[in-house]
Each structure stands twice: as C-alpha cells, then as structure tokens.
C-alpha cells in the first residue's frame, strides 16, 4: 500500500535512497529542505506541496546576501570617491581621473539597461581603452615628471577600480536578489545607485529577460539560492504530479522526469534543472500553463514530457523528440510534426486535424487510440501548395471516428527501403531475396512499391513485430550497393534461373516506368513468382497510363466489358460478371479513394473483365492474377470500416477462385 504523507510537516526529513515511496502521497505537505536524493518516487503525488528552503537556511542566505551587498556598497563607495575627484582643485590629474570614471559609468549603465549586460560589458571595454589612451597622452604631454606619471597611473587604476566595483556590485547584487527573492530581503534599502542598477539587472535576468540573461550568472545565482533547499537529485519522478506545488530552490539535477506533471506549479523558474527539459524557459512556461499555441519547439529534446490536455495548435515540433511523452487529449490541430520522434508516445484522444505529418516517427508502440482527426497533410505547406498531399484526397471528405488510426497504422509496421538515384532493378531483387533468406524470422512481405520522381522508388515491406528495422535496412543497402557495382554478367550468375528474383526485378522495372505502382498479397520471397509481370499483355492493366482517363469514361468501358460476360447460371452463386459488378460499384462509391486511385482500380476491373471471357486460359489467368494483386495494393491502408475492405476480404478471393487461382 502506498505511503500517505499528505498535509504533514516534513521539513528537513531525509528520504535519501528510499525505494518504498512509489505512489506515495505528499500532497499539501511541507517538504522544504527535505532530501529525496536517489529515491524511487514513481507516481508520487506532490500536488500543492511546498518545497524550498527551511527558515534557518533562508536566514543564513539572507545574511550572506547582506554581506555581499555590503562589499558591493564599499566598492561603490570607492567608485564614488573617484567620481568626486572631478571637484578636486588640487590638481588637473585628479579631475581627469574623476571624469574618466564618470564617463565609464554612464556608458556602462546606459547601454546595459537598454541593450543588456553583454553589450554593457563591451562598452565598458571600449571606454577603458579610450580612457587609457587619453590618460597616456595627457601624461606624456603634461610634464614628463615622475609625479605626472604617478598621477596618470593613479587615474587608470581608478578607472580599473571602478570596473572592479561594477563587477563586484553585479555579482553581489545578483546573489542577494536571488537568495532574498520573495523572502523580504528586497526590502533592504541600498542607497548606492549602482547597486540598485545591479539589482534591477539581476532581477530581469532571473525573470528570463534575454537581454540580461547571462547563463553563467543565472546558474550561479540559482545554485546559490538552492543550497539547503529540497533535493530530488537522481530521483525517479516518472509520472509524479507537481500540480500547483511551490518549487522554489529545488534541485532536479539528474532526475528522471518522464511524464511528470507540472500544471500551475509555482516558481518553476527558480529550480536547479540540471540537463533536464526544465532548463528551457519556453518549455517551463508550456508545462505550467498548458498553452503552446503557435510556439516553435524546433529540434527540442522533449522526451518524456507531460503535455496532457495542452493546447498545441499550430505549434512547430519539426525534428523534436517527443518519444515517451504524454499527449493525451492534447490539441495538435495544424501542428507541424515533420520528423518528430513519437516512439512510445501516448496520443490517446489527441486532436490531429490538419496536422502535417511528413516523415514523422511513429512506431508500433505509439498509442493512437481515440485520436480525433478529420484530415492530415503528408507534406509541409508551401506558397504554391498550401494543402499538400491531403488525406483523404477528396477535400469534401473527412475521416470518421477511429478511421485515422486505421489509415495510418500500416505505415509503421513496414520496412521502407528508399532508393533515390540510379535504381538497379536486378540489384534490388537480389538484395531483397538475400535479406529475406538471411532473416526468415522477419517474415518480410512486400506490400507496396511507389515511384517518387524520376528514377526514385520506395519499396515497402511488412515485417514481423519486434524486428529491428534499422538493422535490416542497413544490411539491405550494404548488399544492394555491392551488387549494384557488379557488371550485368556477374549479376546474371547470381540470378541463374531463380524465378523469384526475375519476378521482383520485373516489378521494380515496371514501377520505374509507370507513375504509380502497388502490390500486395503473395509477395513474400517464398512465393514471389505469384506476381510475375513478365509477358503481361496489358501494361495499362498493371500500373495505369501516364494520363489518367476520365473516371466516367473508364467506368463506362468497364460496364461494356461486363455486359459481354455471361450471366451466372446459379442465382445463389454469382459469377465473374456479378462479382466484378459489385467490385465496380464499391470502387465508385468509395469515399476514401482519390479519383486517381479509382481510375487505376477500375482499369484493373476492366482487365479482369477482358480476361473473364476465357478465364481458364493460362495467359488470362496470369493477367488476372496481376490485376488482383494490383487491386489489393490500391486498397492497402484503407480504414477497417471502409466498404472496400469487404471487397478485399470477400470479392477478390471469390474472383481469384473463379479464375482458378484459389
């Protein structure tokens, strides 16, 4: 049973290394100064808990901050003394030193407040160089006496002292401001104007102002203030809940923060984050507010982040790693998810309507149950094409509830072998055969080939669950590149009379010559001869012509061909004519096929109708088998609720049987 510490005073308690705290309840507890280093806090509840410093540590840090402020005040007093030498009538050299110090200070303050600390330090360096030159010139032109040189050196030393005073004031004030933040130390009145400016700069830096946010200064200040605070260093906080918790001066270095919840957490910008995702100010803001609309998270490491119910509409996650993240019920409408890694990510109930999912990295561990999505885009938008590769293709259609998961699922169960230049069909066939024979446990089965531009092709193969696709891809292309380097005669020696290689080679060659090509079915390497294209008498029946004919015209041609077939002799046993008529209707009425896909599918039906005039001839059977294979490929990836799924599961097997292919 999980331990219950809710509402208790746990200040200063030591839970270091404890492994019995999984699921423990620390809600509303006072955990200031508590030590949870290396503890197992999986699923622990810290909602409304109060972390940070114990009172005695806070007092100690305030005293230290006052000491540093005193040192800062002393240095500013020295600097004030130098400026006061402007009114010294005992010698021109002292007045020069005073004016030099004043000029340096004015330049530093003005530029720092307007442009930031970095710019101010740059101006300080320039001002010192100018003053140095002026003092040297004045000294040499003065009298050349020892006194003149000494006074010149004194002026330079005074300016340098001013610079040291400024640096000391900044460091001291930053430490003071951080340690005393919201603890009352700010009430300490500091009369010196320079100290006030330093406090202002450090305050803006701690607020995340990019002008004043020097990472080293901020990190030192945070580390100083977190001394003696609550420590989760090295702890496992997977699925821990920090909703509305106060987390000032808390150490999260080397902590496991997978799916930890931070909604409305207070002072999350005052924690010591280490290398966790909490180090990013924009990510912290997102975690606390749940509002990430229109934000850019390009290539951010957000692995394990909890964005449940977050508003991420129009956000960009291009190249970001969201693996193992919790995106349940998140709004990702129109989000850019190009090359976003989503391995093990929970998208249950998320909204993906209008999202751009080009090359996104979903896997068989990505949870897509209940995803709400009317349509997606397979490419990023451009000015020329604001709606690239919309799915469903028909802009008047949308995915029904649950259809998107069924539509996208086949994509992440396949091994994608993309060939981008100088494709060698024979080398492809041999390399794939070798891969299948070397890895029978992978159960490789070609499900699609797609031409992508000139001389480029994607070969997609289904694999068994749990197979390392990265290893298979690397092995395939190592073999393919070696085979490609061989001469034609050397390749022929490897092929010999292997019908499987010849069949696959013909398929690749045909795919390269046509605008689109699909295949599915008996395409594993143990029986790849079942899709032999060689000798086909109707190339248009394999992959379609370059110009897509009018859908109505092709449908009419199919009807004419079907009318030439004999009617079934038994009303209870439909023949080729009746089955192809049902298939024709299913294709035309489909709301998931594009016009191009419908055209190609009807061409295959027309091929079957022509072959159905002599269904027992071997050449007609071969043509019919190719057309049926093509139809299965066209229907690949359709949602389970689509009417054409019935065509794949019932009509096509029945048609195959009538052609003697069963």
N, C-alpha and C positions, 0 to 999 in steps of 0.2 A: 504494500500500500504506500502511495506517495506521501511524503512528509508534508506537514502543514505548519508553516511559519507565518501565516498571514497576520498582518497587523502587529507583529511583535517588534520589540526593540532589540535589534541585532547589531548595534553599533560596536565596531571593533571585534566582532566574532571571527574566529578562524575556522573556515571550511576548506582549507587548502588540501587538494588531492582527494577529496571525498568522492566516492563513486556511487553513493546511495541517494543522490539528490535529483535523479532523473524524474521529471514530472512534479517536482516539489512546488509548493505554493508559497511564494514570497510576496504576494500582493499586499499593498499598503504597508509593507514592513519598512522599518528604518534600517537600511544596510550601510549607512555612512561608515567608512573605514573598514568594512568587512573584507575579508580575504578569501576569494573564491579561486585562487590560482590552481590551474590544472584540475579543477573539479568537473565532474560529469553533470551538466545542468540541462541535458536534453529535454525539451518540452517543459522546462520550468516556467512558472508564471511570476513575472516581476512587474505586473501592471500596477501603476500608481505607487510603486516603491520609491524610496528616497535614497539615492546614492550620493557619494561625495565625501567631504572631509568631516571628521569629528571636530567638535568645538575647540579642543586644545590644539589640534593641528592648524585649524583656521587662525587661532590667535597667534601661534608661532609664525605662520607665514605672513600675517599682517605686520608683526614686529620686524621681521626680516625686510618686508617691503618698505617699512618706515626707515629702517637703517639705510637701505639703498637710496631712498628718497633724500635722506639727509646728506649722503655722499653726493648725490646729484646736486642738491642745493649748494653744497660747498664749492663744487666745480663751477656752478653758475655764478657764485659769488666772485670767484677768481676771474671769470669771464667779464662780469660786471665791472670789476676793478679795472680791467684792461680798457673797456669802453670808456670808463670815466676819465681816462688819461687824455681824452680829447680836450678837456678843460684845464689840463696841466700847463701852466705858463713857464715852468722851469726849463723847458727845452722842446724844440721842434720835434726831436726824435720820438718823445713820448706821445705827442699829439698824432704823429704818423701811425704809431702802433695802435692807438685808440681807434682812429678812423679805419685802419685795416681790419681790426676785429669787428667793428660795426658793419662794414661792407660785407664781410664774410657771413655774418649772422643774418643780415637782411636777405641776402641772396639765398641762403640755405632755407630760411623759414618760408619765404615767398614761394620758391619753386617746390619745396616739399609739400606744402599744403595744397598747392594747385595740381601738381603732377605726380607726387608720390615720393617715397623715401629714396628710391633708386636714382631718380632724376635729381633730387636734392643733394645726394652724396656726390653725384657727378659735378653739379655746380660748385660744391664745396671744393672739390679738387681743382677745378679751373680757377676759382677765386684765390686759392692758396698759391697757385702758380703765378698768377698776376701780381699778387701782393709781394711774393718773393722777389720777382723781377724788379718791382718798383723800389722795394727796400734796398736791394743790392745797388740799383742805380743811384738812389739817394745817398747811400753810404759812400759810394765811390766818388760822387760829385760833391759830397759835403765838405770834408776837410782832410780826409785820409788819416785822421788821428786815431789813436787807439780807442779813445772814448767814442768816436763816431762808429767804429766797427762794433764795439760792445753794445752800443745802443741799437744799432741795426740788428744785431743778433738777438737782442732782447725783444725787439718788435716781432721778429719772425717767431721767436719762442712763444711770444704772447699769442700770436695767431694760432700756432700749433696747440697751445694750451686751450684756446677757445674750441678748437676742433675736438680735442680730447674731452672737454667739458660737455660738448654737444653729444658725443657718442656715449659718454657715461650717463648723461641725463636720459637719453633714449633707452639704454639698456635697463637702467634702474627703474624708470617710469613704467616700462613695459612689464617688468616683473611685478611691480607694485600694482599696476592696473589689473593684471590677470589674477594675481593672488587675492586681491581685495575685491574682485568683481562681485557685485551684488551682496557683499558682506559688510558694507559700511565704511570700508577704507577710503572710498572715493570722497567721503565727507571731509577727509583731511585736507585742509586748505593749504595750498602750496603757492606762496606769494611770487615765486620767480616765474616770469612769463615763459621762459624756455622750458621749464618743467611742465607747465600747462600744455604747451605745444606738443611736447613728447608724449604726454598722457593722451592727448587727442589723437596723435598718430597711432599709438599702440591700440587704442580703443577701436579705431577704424580697421586696423589690421585684424583684430580679433573678431570683428563683425564680418570679415570676409571681403572688405573693400580691396579690389585688385590693385589699386594704386599704392596702397600701403602694406600689402600682404607679402612680406618677405618670409619665405617658408622657414628659414633657419630661425629668425627671430620669433616667429609664431610657435614653432615647435619647442623652442627653449622655454617660452612662457608657459605653454600648455604643460610641459613636463614638470616645470617648477610648481605650478598650481596643483598638479595631480599627486604630488608627493604626499603620501599618507592617506590618499583617497581610497575609494572602493576599487578592488582589483579583481578583474576577470581574466588576467593574463594566462593564456594557454588553456583556458577552459573550453568545454564543448557546449555551445549555446544553440545547437541545432533546434529549430522550432521553438525557441524561447520567446516569451511575449513581454515586451517592454512598453506596452501601450500606456501612454501618459505618465511614464516613470520620469523622475528627475535624475539626470545622469551627469551633472557637473563633476569634474575632477575624478573621472572614472577611467581605469586602464583596460583597454581592449586589445592590447598587443598580442599577436599570435593566437588569437581566439578564433574558434570555428563558429561562423555566423550564418550557417546555411538556413535559409527561410526564417530567420529571426524577425520578429515583428516590432516595428518602431513607431507605429502610428501615434501622432501627437506627443511623442516623447519630448521632454523639456531639456534644453541646454545640451543637445547632442553635439553642438559645435564646440563644446568645452571638454570633450573626451579625448583621451590619448589613443588614436585609432590604430597606430602601427601601420601595417601594409594592407589592412582590410579595406573593403569598399567604403567604410566610413570616413576615409581620408579625403574623399571628394565632396566639396561643399554642395554641388548641384545634386549629387546622389543623396546626401543627407536631407536636403530640403524635400526631395521627392519622397523619401521614406517617411518623413514626419507628416507631410501634407497629403500625400497620395495624389498630387497634381503634377503630372509630367507632360501635359499637352503642349505640343509644338517644341518640345525640348530636343536637344541634339546630344545623343549619347554615343557618338561615333567611336567605334572600337573600344568602348569601355569594358572593363572586366567586371561584370555584374553577376558573376557565378554565384548561385545560391541566394540571390536577393529575394525578399518577400514583397511583392507588389500586388498582393491580393486586393481586388476591387479598385485598383488605381486607375486614374484617368490618363491614358497614354495615347489619346487620339492625336494623329498627325505627328507623333514623335518619331525620331530617326534613331534606329538601332543598327545602322549599317555596320557590319563587321563586329558587332558587340557579342560578348559571350554571356548568354542568359541560361546556360546549362544549369539544371537542378533548381531553377528559380520557381517561385510560386506566383503564377499569373492567373490564378483562379478568379473568374468573373471580372478580369481587367478589361478595360475598353481600349482595344488596339485598332480602332477604326482608322483606316488610311495610314497606319503606321508603316514605316519603311523597314522591312525585315530582311533586306538583301544580305546574304552571307551571315545572317545572325545564327549563332550556335544555340540550339534548343534541345540538346541531349538531356533526357530526363526531366525536362521542363513540364510543369503541370499547367495546361491551358484549359482545364475543365471550366466550362461555362463562359469562357472569354469571348469577346466580340472581335471578329476579324474582318468585318465587312469593309471592302475597299483597300485592304492591306496589300502591300507589294512584297511578294514572297520569292523574289528571284534568288535562286540558289540558296535558300535558307536551309539550315542544317538540322532538320527534324530526323529522329531515329525511331526505332521500334519501342523505345522507352518514353517517347514524348506522349503525354496524355492529351487527347483531343476530344474526350467525351463531352457532349453537350455544347460544343463550340457553336456560337451563333455567327453565321456568315451568309450573306446573300450573294456576294461575288468577291473575287480576288483578281489581282493582276500579277502575271508571271514575270513581268519586267518593270523596271523603274520608268516613270513617265518622262517624256521629253516634250519640247515645244511642238514638234511635228506630230507626236503621238502621245496625247495626254492619258489615254486609256489603253496601254499596251498589253496585248495578249490577255484580254479579259476572259475569265471563266465564270459562268458559262459564256460561250461565244456570243450568243444572242443577247443583245443588251436589254431585251424585253423580258428575259428570264432571270430567275434567281434560284439559288439553292434552297430547297425545302429544309425543314428542321432535320438535322442529322446527316444531310447529304454531303456536306463539305468533308467531314471526316472520312466518309466512304470514298469520296472523289480523290482525296489526297493520299490515302493510305498506301496504295500500290507503289507510290513513288519511293517511300523509304524502306521498302522490302526488296529493293533491287540493287544490283551491282551495275553502275553506269560506267561504260568504257567509251570515253570521248576521244575520237581521232580527228585532229584538227588540220592536218596537212598531208598531202601525198599518200592517201589511203591505198594500201595494197590489199585487195580483197583476199588473195590467197594466203598472205601472211596472217590476216585476221582469222581466217578459217582454221589454219593450222594451230595458231597460238591459243584460240579458244578451245579447240579439241584437246590440246595438251593440258590446259588448265583444268578442264572437266575431268580428264583421266587422272590427273595428279591429285585432285581433291574431290573424290566421289561423295564425301560427306557434305560438300557444299550444295549438292543437288542442283547444279546450275541448269537453268532453263531460259532460253532466250524468249523474251516477251515482247520486245519491240526493237525496231530499227528506225531511226529518223534522220533524214538528211538535213543538215544545218548549214546552209550556204554552199558555195562551190567547194567540192572536194573535201567536205567535212561530214562526219557521220557519228551518231550516237548509237551504240549498241547497248541495250538494256537487258540484263539477265536477272531472273529471280533466283534467290538463294535461300538456303535453309536458315532458320532462326539461329542467332548467336554466332554467325560466321563473321570472321574479321575481313570486312570488305576492303579495307586499306591494304592488307597483305595480298589479297587476291589481285587487286588492281596493279600493285607494284610488280608482282610476279608475271602477270599477263603482259604488261608493256615491256618488261625486260626481254621476254621471249619474242614478242612481236617485233621489237626493234632489231633484234638479232636476225630474225627471219627476213625482215624487210631488206636487210643488207645482202642477203644471198641473191645469186643470179636465178633467173627463171628455171634453168635446167636443174639447179641444186634444189629448188623448191619442189619441182616435179618428182624428184627422187623420194622426197618425204611424203608426197601425196600418194604416189603409185595409183592404186585402184580404190582408194578409200572413198566410197560414195558419200560418206558423211561430210568430209571436207569439201568435196566438189559441190555438194548441195549448198553448204553455207557460203562458199565462195560465190556461187551464183546469186545467192540472196544479197550479199553485200554489193556485188557488182550492179545488180538491178536497182538497189536502193540508191546508189550513187547517181544513176542515170534518170531517176524519177524525182518529182517534187516531194513526195511523201511515201513512206513505206511502213507497214506494220506487219508483224507476225506474232502469233501466239498459238500454243497448243502443244503438239508433239514435237517440241523443238529442243528436247534435251539431247545430249550428244549420243545417247544410246540408240536413238531412232530418228536422227535428224534427216534421214533420207525421205521421211514422210512429207517434207515440204520442198521437195526438189522442184526448182523452177525451170531447169534446163529443158528445152524443147517445147515450152508452152507456146500455143498457137495464138494466144491473145494477150499481148503485153499490156494493153489498156485494162485488161481484167486483173492485172497483178497490182498495179500501183496507180493507175489513173493517168490521163494525159496532162500535158503541161497547161493546157487551157481547160478550165472547169466549165463543162457544158451547163446549160440551163437545167435546173432541177426538174422543172415540169416536163421538159423535153425528154430527159432520161427516164423519168417515171413513165411517160407515155410509151417509150421504147420497151420498157420492161413489161408493161401491160400487153403490148402487141406480141412480144415473145411468149408470154404466159398463155395467151389465147391460142397459141399454136400447139400447146401441150394437151395431151388427152386428159379428160376428167378422171377422177378416181372411180374405180369400179365398185368400191365398197364405201358407202357414205360414212361409216364409222372409222374408216382407215384412210385419212387424207393422203393423197399422192404428192408428187413433186410440185404439181401446179398449185394445189391448195396450200401447201406449206410455204412455198415461195410467195404466194399472195399475202399470207399472214405476215411474213417477214417484211414484205414491201410496205404494208400498212404500218407496221411497228416502227420502221425507219422514218417514214414520212411524218408520223405523229409524234416522234420523239422530241422532247423539249431540252434534251441535253446535248444533242449532236449539232455541230455547226452545219451551215449549208454545204461547206466543202466536204465534211465528213459524210453527210447524207448522200451527196453526189457520188463519192467514192463507193459507199456501201451499196447504192443502187446499181452501180456498174458491176459489182460482184454478183448481185442478184441476177442481172441481165446475163452475165457469163454463165451462171448456173442454169438459167432458163434455156440458153442455147445448148448447153451440154446435156440438159434433161431430155432432149429429143432422142438421144441414143445413150442412155445412162450406163449401159453395160460395156461400152467400148473403152478400152484401156486409156486411149488419149483423152477421151471426155472425162473419164474418172480422175485422171491426173489434173486436168484443168479445173474440175470441180473441187478437188482437194485443196488446190492452191487458193481458189476463191473463198472457200470456207475458212481456211486459215487466215486469209486477209480480213474477213468479216470479224473473226474473233479478235484480231488485233485492233480493228477500229473500235470495237466495243470495250476494249480494255480500259479500266479505270472508271467506268460508269457507276454511279451510286447504286447501291443494292436495291433501292426502291424503283429504279428506272424500269420501264416496260421492256426495254431491250435486254435486260438481264434474263428475262424469260426466253427471249429469242436465243440467247447464248446457251442457256441450260436445257432447252427443250427442242426448239425448232431446228437448230443446226445439227444436233446429234441425229434427229429424225431424218433430216435431209441426207446426212452422210450415210446413213443406213440404206436409204433408197438408191444411192449410187454405189452400193456395195463396198463402202469404206468403213463400215462399222466394225 
